[in-house]
């Protein structure tokens, strides 16, 4: 009834325009929708990279910037308004160098490490599992953990699952309680490595398929918590990767990832703000390739999974330009314009239209990195044009796709 009322009002408002279009007719079958647009395609991505975490989310409890237990209040309030459904963390390339036990316990005792992928800066591990889960609780979003396959072990990731989700008595659950959290969290989304074909280990697809199956064997459901295990999928048009993974491990996964950035030339990516008409249209043309990628990867998946049980998770997407002049090249800081807003809208429309297969997606990244929805500097915050697209599109969360 509600959908029919909205459609009726829309038709009234558009009546003049429709009447003027002699002979044209628009038919929307509001009663024939069958595929649901998962809210999780409106997900975000926060990596330990540049000032996405430190300065963007985490300022520490002693900061003069208003915060709740070290987490910026203004950022939380802004993210709550767009109803963020999930946040992928801690990476990215950083995930495959991250050892989660470094980020638990008293902060002053946590080891400082080198962030080898992003600027060679040091990482004090003050923002770890408990802080991230506190952030998710404050925002009202679901966590999407990405485990370390590149330099970690099966046991390490299995213990992370146990630490966070097991309610009984065990070494990991007891360690969680020692660190101040009695009850386990509900964490469904788990990525098994990141870009293992590149920064996550330079693996070949057949090798990773076996590695994934091994990890899958030990990542267990505890109590009522049910894991949604996402295997590391292809970059861009590497359809052979999808073929091998689906053939060798498709029955063992819940999702398969896909990464695609709107980049014209990786050696000279261009400016986020200084572009002409050609630069405007070339970026929009490039981002439309997302539809072809989804269609062709989905066609491969259909061969092995015609019921579409396995989700295609586009868990890194967005624009990627040259960094702003004077900023650290490893921090990937860029500005945001109406061009980026259109890129976001185009991709979200594509995800909606392919919702029978695309059920998870994460824009890169949430704050201060790449196509961010929020930019911060000290105590200041701005909402980018991309933010406002997510605000407009939140009405589509878990909506029904109409044919």
URRA-V737533 format. One record per residue. N is the residue number from 0. RES is the residue in one small letter. SS is DSSP state (a for helix, b for strand, c for the rest). OMEGA is omega in radians with two decimals (none if undefined). D_FIRST is the distance of its C-alpha to the first C-alpha in Angstrom with 2 decimals. Layout:
BEGIN
n=N res=RES ss=SS omega=OMEGA d_first=D_FIRST
n=N res=RES ss=SS omega=OMEGA d_first=D_FIRST
END
This chain:
BEGIN
n=0 res=x ss=c omega=-3.13 d_first=0.00
n=1 res=x ss=a omega=-3.12 d_first=3.80
n=2 res=x ss=a omega=3.13 d_first=5.48
n=3 res=x ss=a omega=3.12 d_first=5.11
n=4 res=x ss=a omega=3.12 d_first=6.20
n=5 res=x ss=a omega=3.13 d_first=8.71
n=6 res=x ss=a omega=3.13 d_first=9.87
n=7 res=x ss=a omega=3.12 d_first=10.45
n=8 res=x ss=a omega=3.12 d_first=12.40
n=9 res=x ss=a omega=-3.14 d_first=14.20
n=10 res=x ss=a omega=3.10 d_first=15.26
n=11 res=x ss=a omega=-3.12 d_first=16.58
n=12 res=x ss=a omega=-3.11 d_first=18.49
n=13 res=x ss=c omega=-3.01 d_first=19.88
n=14 res=x ss=a omega=-3.12 d_first=20.64
n=15 res=x ss=a omega=-3.12 d_first=24.31
n=16 res=x ss=a omega=-3.11 d_first=24.89
n=17 res=x ss=a omega=3.14 d_first=23.23
n=18 res=x ss=a omega=-3.12 d_first=25.28
n=19 res=x ss=a omega=-3.14 d_first=28.35
n=20 res=x ss=c omega=-3.01 d_first=27.96
n=21 res=x ss=c omega=3.06 d_first=29.49
n=22 res=x ss=c omega=3.13 d_first=28.37
n=23 res=x ss=c omega=-3.10 d_first=25.87
n=24 res=x ss=c omega=3.10 d_first=22.38
n=25 res=x ss=c omega=3.12 d_first=19.51
n=26 res=x ss=c omega=3.07 d_first=17.08
n=27 res=x ss=c omega=-3.11 d_first=14.30
n=28 res=x ss=c omega=-3.05 d_first=13.07
n=29 res=x ss=c omega=-3.09 d_first=9.70
n=30 res=x ss=c omega=-3.06 d_first=9.87
n=31 res=x ss=c omega=3.11 d_first=13.48
n=32 res=x ss=c omega=3.14 d_first=13.78
n=33 res=x ss=c omega=-3.09 d_first=16.21
n=34 res=x ss=b omega=-3.13 d_first=18.25
n=35 res=x ss=b omega=3.05 d_first=17.56
n=36 res=x ss=c omega=-3.11 d_first=19.15
n=37 res=x ss=c omega=3.08 d_first=21.40
n=38 res=x ss=a omega=-3.07 d_first=21.84
n=39 res=x ss=a omega=3.03 d_first=25.52
n=40 res=x ss=a omega=3.09 d_first=25.93
n=41 res=x ss=a omega=-3.11 d_first=25.92
n=42 res=x ss=b omega=-3.10 d_first=29.03
n=43 res=x ss=b omega=-2.97 d_first=32.32
n=44 res=x ss=b omega=3.13 d_first=36.00
n=45 res=x ss=c omega=-3.10 d_first=38.83
n=46 res=x ss=c omega=3.01 d_first=42.36
n=47 res=x ss=c omega=-2.98 d_first=45.73
n=48 res=x ss=c omega=-3.14 d_first=46.58
n=49 res=x ss=c omega=3.14 d_first=47.86
n=50 res=x ss=c omega=3.06 d_first=46.22
n=51 res=x ss=c omega=-3.14 d_first=42.82
n=52 res=x ss=c omega=-3.06 d_first=43.64
n=53 res=x ss=b omega=-3.05 d_first=46.73
n=54 res=x ss=c omega=3.11 d_first=46.04
n=55 res=x ss=c omega=3.10 d_first=42.40
n=56 res=x ss=c omega=-3.00 d_first=41.15
n=57 res=x ss=b omega=3.06 d_first=44.31
n=58 res=x ss=c omega=-3.13 d_first=46.87
n=59 res=x ss=c omega=-3.05 d_first=48.46
n=60 res=x ss=c omega=-3.12 d_first=48.61
n=61 res=x ss=c omega=-3.09 d_first=51.64
n=62 res=x ss=c omega=3.03 d_first=50.09
n=63 res=x ss=c omega=3.05 d_first=49.99
n=64 res=x ss=c omega=-3.11 d_first=46.54
n=65 res=x ss=c omega=-3.07 d_first=44.02
n=66 res=x ss=b omega=3.01 d_first=42.94
n=67 res=x ss=b omega=-3.10 d_first=41.80
n=68 res=x ss=c omega=3.05 d_first=44.21
n=69 res=x ss=c omega=-3.07 d_first=45.16
n=70 res=x ss=b omega=-3.05 d_first=41.70
n=71 res=x ss=b omega=3.13 d_first=40.89
n=72 res=x ss=a omega=-3.08 d_first=38.55
n=73 res=x ss=a omega=3.11 d_first=37.50
n=74 res=x ss=a omega=3.13 d_first=36.51
n=75 res=x ss=a omega=-3.13 d_first=34.48
n=76 res=x ss=a omega=3.13 d_first=32.65
n=77 res=x ss=a omega=-3.12 d_first=31.88
n=78 res=x ss=a omega=3.09 d_first=30.62
n=79 res=x ss=a omega=-3.09 d_first=28.40
n=80 res=x ss=a omega=-3.14 d_first=26.61
n=81 res=x ss=c omega=3.02 d_first=25.58
n=82 res=x ss=c omega=3.13 d_first=24.60
n=83 res=x ss=c omega=-3.07 d_first=27.20
n=84 res=x ss=c omega=3.12 d_first=26.23
n=85 res=x ss=b omega=3.10 d_first=29.79
n=86 res=x ss=b omega=3.11 d_first=33.30
n=87 res=x ss=b omega=-3.03 d_first=35.94
n=88 res=x ss=b omega=0.10 d_first=39.43
n=89 res=x ss=c omega=3.11 d_first=42.51
n=90 res=x ss=c omega=0.25 d_first=42.65
n=91 res=x ss=c omega=3.11 d_first=43.21
n=92 res=x ss=a omega=3.14 d_first=46.88
n=93 res=x ss=a omega=-3.07 d_first=47.65
n=94 res=x ss=a omega=-3.08 d_first=45.97
n=95 res=x ss=a omega=2.92 d_first=48.74
n=96 res=x ss=a omega=-3.01 d_first=51.41
n=97 res=x ss=c omega=3.06 d_first=49.66
n=98 res=x ss=c omega=-2.88 d_first=50.99
n=99 res=x ss=a omega=-3.14 d_first=48.59
n=100 res=x ss=a omega=3.04 d_first=51.36
n=101 res=x ss=a omega=-3.03 d_first=52.77
n=102 res=x ss=a omega=3.06 d_first=49.73
n=103 res=x ss=c omega=-3.13 d_first=49.90
n=104 res=x ss=c omega=-3.13 d_first=52.30
n=105 res=x ss=c omega=-3.05 d_first=54.03
n=106 res=x ss=a omega=-3.10 d_first=53.40
n=107 res=x ss=a omega=3.14 d_first=57.06
n=108 res=x ss=a omega=-3.12 d_first=57.98
n=109 res=x ss=c omega=-3.08 d_first=55.57
n=110 res=x ss=c omega=3.01 d_first=57.36
n=111 res=x ss=c omega=-3.11 d_first=57.21
n=112 res=x ss=b omega=3.08 d_first=56.63
n=113 res=x ss=b omega=3.05 d_first=56.71
n=114 res=x ss=c omega=-2.95 d_first=53.48
n=115 res=x ss=c omega=-3.10 d_first=55.13
n=116 res=x ss=c omega=-2.93 d_first=52.26
n=117 res=x ss=c omega=2.99 d_first=51.32
n=118 res=x ss=c omega=3.13 d_first=54.27
n=119 res=x ss=c omega=3.14 d_first=56.63
n=120 res=x ss=c omega=3.12 d_first=55.83
n=121 res=x ss=b omega=-3.11 d_first=56.11
n=122 res=x ss=b omega=-3.07 d_first=53.23
n=123 res=x ss=c omega=3.09 d_first=53.88
n=124 res=x ss=c omega=3.11 d_first=51.03
n=125 res=x ss=c omega=3.08 d_first=49.98
n=126 res=x ss=c omega=-3.10 d_first=46.32
n=127 res=x ss=c omega=-3.04 d_first=45.92
n=128 res=x ss=a omega=-3.09 d_first=43.65
n=129 res=x ss=a omega=3.14 d_first=43.35
n=130 res=x ss=a omega=3.12 d_first=42.85
n=131 res=x ss=a omega=3.14 d_first=40.17
n=132 res=x ss=a omega=3.04 d_first=38.27
n=133 res=x ss=a omega=3.09 d_first=38.68
n=134 res=x ss=a omega=3.13 d_first=37.25
n=135 res=x ss=a omega=3.12 d_first=34.20
n=136 res=x ss=a omega=-3.14 d_first=33.70
n=137 res=x ss=a omega=-3.13 d_first=34.05
n=138 res=x ss=a omega=-3.05 d_first=31.56
n=139 res=x ss=c omega=-3.08 d_first=29.09
n=140 res=x ss=c omega=3.10 d_first=29.31
n=141 res=x ss=b omega=3.07 d_first=30.45
n=142 res=x ss=b omega=3.01 d_first=33.97
n=143 res=x ss=b omega=-3.09 d_first=34.85
n=144 res=x ss=b omega=3.03 d_first=38.56
n=145 res=x ss=b omega=-3.06 d_first=40.82
n=146 res=x ss=b omega=-3.09 d_first=43.97
n=147 res=x ss=c omega=3.05 d_first=47.49
n=148 res=x ss=c omega=-3.05 d_first=48.61
n=149 res=x ss=c omega=-3.13 d_first=51.06
n=150 res=x ss=c omega=-3.13 d_first=53.52
n=151 res=x ss=c omega=-3.13 d_first=52.12
n=152 res=x ss=c omega=3.05 d_first=52.36
n=153 res=x ss=a omega=-3.12 d_first=50.21
n=154 res=x ss=a omega=-3.12 d_first=51.47
n=155 res=x ss=a omega=-3.13 d_first=50.53
n=156 res=x ss=a omega=3.10 d_first=46.87
n=157 res=x ss=a omega=3.11 d_first=46.75
n=158 res=x ss=a omega=3.07 d_first=48.19
n=159 res=x ss=a omega=3.09 d_first=45.59
n=160 res=x ss=a omega=3.13 d_first=42.84
n=161 res=x ss=a omega=-3.13 d_first=44.87
n=162 res=x ss=a omega=-3.02 d_first=45.57
n=163 res=x ss=a omega=-2.95 d_first=41.96
n=164 res=x ss=a omega=-3.10 d_first=40.19
n=165 res=x ss=c omega=-3.05 d_first=42.79
n=166 res=x ss=c omega=-3.07 d_first=42.85
n=167 res=x ss=c omega=3.12 d_first=46.17
n=168 res=x ss=c omega=3.11 d_first=49.76
n=169 res=x ss=c omega=3.14 d_first=50.89
n=170 res=x ss=a omega=-3.10 d_first=52.84
n=171 res=x ss=a omega=3.12 d_first=49.79
n=172 res=x ss=a omega=3.10 d_first=47.72
n=173 res=x ss=a omega=3.10 d_first=50.82
n=174 res=x ss=a omega=3.09 d_first=51.28
n=175 res=x ss=a omega=3.14 d_first=47.75
n=176 res=x ss=a omega=3.08 d_first=48.55
n=177 res=x ss=a omega=-3.12 d_first=51.83
n=178 res=x ss=c omega=2.94 d_first=49.93
n=179 res=x ss=c omega=-3.13 d_first=47.85
n=180 res=x ss=c omega=-3.10 d_first=44.67
n=181 res=x ss=c omega=-3.07 d_first=44.66
n=182 res=x ss=c omega=3.10 d_first=41.33
n=183 res=x ss=c omega=3.05 d_first=40.17
n=184 res=x ss=c omega=2.96 d_first=37.22
n=185 res=x ss=c omega=-3.13 d_first=34.21
n=186 res=x ss=c omega=-3.10 d_first=34.75
n=187 res=x ss=c omega=-2.99 d_first=33.01
n=188 res=x ss=b omega=3.11 d_first=33.69
n=189 res=x ss=b omega=3.05 d_first=37.36
n=190 res=x ss=b omega=-3.11 d_first=38.94
n=191 res=x ss=b omega=-3.12 d_first=42.23
n=192 res=x ss=c omega=3.12 d_first=44.25
n=193 res=x ss=c omega=3.06 d_first=43.62
n=194 res=x ss=c omega=-3.10 d_first=44.92
n=195 res=x ss=c omega=3.04 d_first=47.54
n=196 res=x ss=c omega=-3.11 d_first=48.60
n=197 res=x ss=c omega=-3.04 d_first=49.82
n=198 res=x ss=c omega=-3.14 d_first=50.23
n=199 res=x ss=c omega=3.05 d_first=49.12
n=200 res=x ss=c omega=3.14 d_first=52.17
n=201 res=x ss=c omega=-3.10 d_first=52.75
n=202 res=x ss=c omega=2.98 d_first=51.95
n=203 res=x ss=c omega=-3.02 d_first=51.71
n=204 res=x ss=a omega=-3.13 d_first=48.59
n=205 res=x ss=a omega=3.11 d_first=50.40
n=206 res=x ss=a omega=-3.13 d_first=51.97
n=207 res=x ss=a omega=3.11 d_first=48.75
n=208 res=x ss=a omega=3.09 d_first=47.03
n=209 res=x ss=a omega=3.10 d_first=49.70
n=210 res=x ss=a omega=3.13 d_first=49.44
n=211 res=x ss=a omega=-3.13 d_first=45.68
n=212 res=x ss=a omega=3.10 d_first=46.19
n=213 res=x ss=a omega=3.11 d_first=48.76
n=214 res=x ss=a omega=-3.12 d_first=46.51
n=215 res=x ss=a omega=-3.11 d_first=43.66
n=216 res=x ss=a omega=-3.02 d_first=46.05
n=217 res=x ss=a omega=3.08 d_first=46.60
n=218 res=x ss=c omega=-2.92 d_first=43.26
n=219 res=x ss=c omega=2.96 d_first=42.15
n=220 res=x ss=c omega=3.09 d_first=39.17
n=221 res=x ss=c omega=3.14 d_first=40.20
n=222 res=x ss=c omega=-3.13 d_first=38.52
n=223 res=x ss=c omega=3.14 d_first=34.73
n=224 res=x ss=c omega=3.14 d_first=34.83
n=225 res=x ss=c omega=-3.11 d_first=33.94
n=226 res=x ss=c omega=2.98 d_first=35.32
n=227 res=x ss=b omega=-2.97 d_first=33.59
n=228 res=x ss=b omega=-3.10 d_first=36.78
n=229 res=x ss=b omega=3.08 d_first=36.76
n=230 res=x ss=b omega=3.13 d_first=39.83
n=231 res=x ss=b omega=-3.11 d_first=41.36
n=232 res=x ss=b omega=-2.94 d_first=40.44
n=233 res=x ss=b omega=2.91 d_first=41.71
n=234 res=x ss=b omega=3.05 d_first=42.36
n=235 res=x ss=c omega=-2.97 d_first=41.25
n=236 res=x ss=c omega=3.12 d_first=42.25
n=237 res=x ss=c omega=-3.06 d_first=44.24
n=238 res=x ss=a omega=3.09 d_first=42.72
n=239 res=x ss=a omega=3.10 d_first=45.74
n=240 res=x ss=a omega=3.13 d_first=44.81
n=241 res=x ss=a omega=3.12 d_first=41.39
n=242 res=x ss=a omega=-3.09 d_first=43.16
n=243 res=x ss=a omega=-3.12 d_first=45.68
n=244 res=x ss=a omega=-3.14 d_first=43.33
n=245 res=x ss=a omega=-3.13 d_first=40.87
n=246 res=x ss=a omega=-3.01 d_first=43.77
n=247 res=x ss=a omega=-3.03 d_first=45.74
n=248 res=x ss=a omega=-3.06 d_first=43.19
n=249 res=x ss=a omega=-3.11 d_first=39.67
n=250 res=x ss=a omega=-3.10 d_first=39.38
n=251 res=x ss=a omega=-3.05 d_first=40.30
n=252 res=x ss=c omega=3.04 d_first=37.74
n=253 res=x ss=c omega=3.13 d_first=34.08
n=254 res=x ss=b omega=3.08 d_first=33.99
n=255 res=x ss=b omega=-3.00 d_first=36.31
n=256 res=x ss=b omega=3.03 d_first=36.59
n=257 res=x ss=b omega=3.09 d_first=37.06
n=258 res=x ss=b omega=3.08 d_first=38.59
n=259 res=x ss=b omega=3.09 d_first=38.59
n=260 res=x ss=b omega=3.12 d_first=39.69
n=261 res=x ss=b omega=-3.10 d_first=39.62
n=262 res=x ss=c omega=3.13 d_first=43.42
n=263 res=x ss=c omega=-3.07 d_first=45.58
n=264 res=x ss=c omega=-3.05 d_first=48.96
n=265 res=x ss=c omega=3.12 d_first=49.57
n=266 res=x ss=c omega=3.12 d_first=53.04
n=267 res=x ss=c omega=-2.98 d_first=51.92
n=268 res=x ss=c omega=3.11 d_first=48.25
n=269 res=x ss=c omega=-3.09 d_first=48.43
n=270 res=x ss=c omega=3.08 d_first=47.46
n=271 res=x ss=c omega=-3.02 d_first=44.06
n=272 res=x ss=c omega=-3.08 d_first=44.78
n=273 res=x ss=c omega=-3.11 d_first=47.72
n=274 res=x ss=c omega=3.12 d_first=46.50
n=275 res=x ss=c omega=-3.11 d_first=46.71
n=276 res=x ss=a omega=3.11 d_first=44.41
n=277 res=x ss=a omega=3.10 d_first=45.44
n=278 res=x ss=a omega=3.08 d_first=44.63
n=279 res=x ss=a omega=-3.03 d_first=41.17
n=280 res=x ss=a omega=-3.13 d_first=40.30
n=281 res=x ss=a omega=3.10 d_first=42.17
n=282 res=x ss=a omega=3.13 d_first=40.08
n=283 res=x ss=a omega=3.09 d_first=36.79
n=284 res=x ss=a omega=-3.13 d_first=38.22
n=285 res=x ss=a omega=-3.07 d_first=39.34
n=286 res=x ss=a omega=3.08 d_first=36.04
n=287 res=x ss=c omega=3.08 d_first=34.40
n=288 res=x ss=a omega=3.11 d_first=36.64
n=289 res=x ss=a omega=-3.12 d_first=34.20
n=290 res=x ss=a omega=3.12 d_first=32.12
n=291 res=x ss=a omega=3.13 d_first=35.25
n=292 res=x ss=a omega=-3.13 d_first=36.25
n=293 res=x ss=a omega=-3.13 d_first=32.97
n=294 res=x ss=a omega=-3.06 d_first=33.02
n=295 res=x ss=a omega=3.05 d_first=36.66
n=296 res=x ss=a omega=3.12 d_first=36.60
n=297 res=x ss=a omega=3.12 d_first=33.52
n=298 res=x ss=a omega=3.07 d_first=35.45
n=299 res=x ss=a omega=3.13 d_first=38.30
n=300 res=x ss=a omega=-3.13 d_first=36.09
n=301 res=x ss=a omega=3.13 d_first=34.55
n=302 res=x ss=a omega=-3.07 d_first=38.10
n=303 res=x ss=a omega=-3.07 d_first=38.40
n=304 res=x ss=c omega=-3.08 d_first=34.80
n=305 res=x ss=c omega=3.13 d_first=32.79
n=306 res=x ss=c omega=3.11 d_first=30.08
n=307 res=x ss=c omega=3.06 d_first=29.57
n=308 res=x ss=c omega=-3.12 d_first=30.32
n=309 res=x ss=c omega=3.14 d_first=32.29
n=310 res=x ss=b omega=2.92 d_first=30.38
n=311 res=x ss=b omega=-3.07 d_first=31.85
n=312 res=x ss=b omega=3.14 d_first=32.27
n=313 res=x ss=b omega=-2.92 d_first=33.09
n=314 res=x ss=b omega=2.84 d_first=34.50
n=315 res=x ss=b omega=3.08 d_first=36.67
n=316 res=x ss=b omega=3.08 d_first=35.68
n=317 res=x ss=b omega=3.13 d_first=36.22
n=318 res=x ss=b omega=3.14 d_first=39.01
n=319 res=x ss=c omega=-3.13 d_first=42.59
n=320 res=x ss=c omega=2.96 d_first=45.24
n=321 res=x ss=c omega=-3.11 d_first=48.79
n=322 res=x ss=c omega=3.10 d_first=49.00
n=323 res=x ss=c omega=-3.13 d_first=49.59
n=324 res=x ss=c omega=3.11 d_first=53.33
n=325 res=x ss=c omega=3.12 d_first=55.25
n=326 res=x ss=c omega=-3.13 d_first=52.84
n=327 res=x ss=c omega=-3.13 d_first=53.60
n=328 res=x ss=a omega=-3.13 d_first=52.84
n=329 res=x ss=a omega=-3.09 d_first=51.73
n=330 res=x ss=a omega=3.04 d_first=49.05
n=331 res=x ss=c omega=3.13 d_first=46.81
n=332 res=x ss=c omega=3.12 d_first=45.93
n=333 res=x ss=c omega=3.09 d_first=44.35
n=334 res=x ss=c omega=-2.93 d_first=42.65
n=335 res=x ss=c omega=-3.11 d_first=39.18
n=336 res=x ss=c omega=3.09 d_first=38.17
n=337 res=x ss=a omega=3.08 d_first=35.39
n=338 res=x ss=a omega=3.12 d_first=36.55
n=339 res=x ss=a omega=3.09 d_first=35.55
n=340 res=x ss=a omega=3.11 d_first=32.13
n=341 res=x ss=a omega=3.05 d_first=31.59
n=342 res=x ss=a omega=3.13 d_first=32.95
n=343 res=x ss=a omega=-3.11 d_first=30.43
n=344 res=x ss=a omega=3.12 d_first=27.46
n=345 res=x ss=a omega=-3.10 d_first=28.83
n=346 res=x ss=a omega=3.12 d_first=29.26
n=347 res=x ss=a omega=3.06 d_first=25.89
n=348 res=x ss=a omega=3.12 d_first=24.30
n=349 res=x ss=a omega=3.12 d_first=26.66
n=350 res=x ss=a omega=3.12 d_first=25.79
n=351 res=x ss=a omega=-3.08 d_first=22.05
n=352 res=x ss=a omega=3.12 d_first=22.85
n=353 res=x ss=c omega=-3.00 d_first=25.13
n=354 res=x ss=c omega=3.09 d_first=23.06
n=355 res=x ss=c omega=3.11 d_first=24.00
n=356 res=x ss=c omega=-3.12 d_first=27.52
n=357 res=x ss=b omega=-3.07 d_first=27.50
n=358 res=x ss=b omega=3.04 d_first=26.19
n=359 res=x ss=b omega=3.03 d_first=28.59
n=360 res=x ss=b omega=-3.09 d_first=30.03
n=361 res=x ss=b omega=3.09 d_first=32.17
n=362 res=x ss=b omega=-3.14 d_first=33.32
n=363 res=x ss=b omega=-0.21 d_first=37.04
n=364 res=x ss=c omega=-2.98 d_first=37.60
n=365 res=x ss=c omega=-2.99 d_first=36.01
n=366 res=x ss=b omega=2.95 d_first=38.86
n=367 res=x ss=c omega=-3.11 d_first=42.01
n=368 res=x ss=c omega=3.09 d_first=42.18
n=369 res=x ss=c omega=-3.04 d_first=41.19
n=370 res=x ss=c omega=-3.03 d_first=37.71
n=371 res=x ss=c omega=3.01 d_first=37.13
n=372 res=x ss=c omega=3.13 d_first=34.21
n=373 res=x ss=b omega=2.98 d_first=36.70
n=374 res=x ss=b omega=3.11 d_first=40.38
n=375 res=x ss=b omega=2.97 d_first=42.70
n=376 res=x ss=b omega=-3.05 d_first=46.32
n=377 res=x ss=c omega=-3.10 d_first=48.00
n=378 res=x ss=c omega=-3.09 d_first=45.86
n=379 res=x ss=b omega=-3.13 d_first=43.91
n=380 res=x ss=b omega=2.98 d_first=40.47
n=381 res=x ss=b omega=3.08 d_first=38.53
n=382 res=x ss=b omega=-3.05 d_first=35.06
n=383 res=x ss=c omega=3.04 d_first=35.38
n=384 res=x ss=a omega=3.12 d_first=33.30
n=385 res=x ss=a omega=3.09 d_first=31.99
n=386 res=x ss=a omega=-3.05 d_first=30.71
n=387 res=x ss=a omega=3.02 d_first=28.49
n=388 res=x ss=a omega=3.11 d_first=26.91
n=389 res=x ss=a omega=3.08 d_first=25.96
n=390 res=x ss=a omega=3.13 d_first=24.61
n=391 res=x ss=a omega=-3.02 d_first=22.38
n=392 res=x ss=a omega=-3.08 d_first=21.22
n=393 res=x ss=a omega=3.10 d_first=20.41
n=394 res=x ss=a omega=-3.13 d_first=16.66
n=395 res=x ss=a omega=3.14 d_first=17.04
n=396 res=x ss=c omega=3.11 d_first=18.48
n=397 res=x ss=c omega=3.07 d_first=17.11
n=398 res=x ss=c omega=3.12 d_first=14.29
n=399 res=x ss=b omega=3.10 d_first=13.69
n=400 res=x ss=b omega=-3.13 d_first=15.93
n=401 res=x ss=c omega=-3.13 d_first=14.59
n=402 res=x ss=c omega=none d_first=17.41
END
